[in-house]
Amino acid sequence: MSLSSAKNFALRAAKSQDQKEATELLSKAIIELTLAIEAQEAKIKKINKGG
């Protein structure tokens, strides 16, 4: 799960001629962004706890 994956999904959605496909790709991009944010938050909490 990464920001680059989210970016790739979003770029593919922007190029898609099929609205259903574009919607699915944007959904995947949002999920990837959410997972990346959660992973970063976990890292920050770990750092703040000193470990």
N, C-alpha and C positions, 0 to 999 in steps of 0.2 A: 504494500500500500504506500503510495507516494504521490507527491505533488506532480511529478512528471507524468505519472499514469493519468491523473486527473486532467492535466493539460492535454494529453494525447486524446482522451475521450472527448474533451470539449472541442478540440480542433476537428476531429472526425465528424462531430455533430454539426459543426458550422459548415462543413463541406457537403454534408449529406443532402441529397435531393428528396429523400423519403422522410416525411414528417414523423412517422412512427419510429423509424430507426434513429432519427435525431433525438427524439424524446428519450429513447432507451439509453443512448450514449450520454446524454446530459444527466440522466439519473445515475449512471455509473460514475460519472465525473463527480457528482455531489457526494456519493458514497465514499469515493476515494479521498476527497477533500476532508470529509468528516473523520475518516480513519487516520489520516495524516495529522489532523489537528489533535485528535485524542492521543496519538502517540507522542506528539510534542509536549502536550500537557503532562503526560506521565513522566517524561524525561525531566521536565522542569520541577515537578513535585519531588522527584528523587533527588535532584541536585539541591533543592531547598532544604531537604531533610538531612543533607550532609552525606549522602551516600551514593 
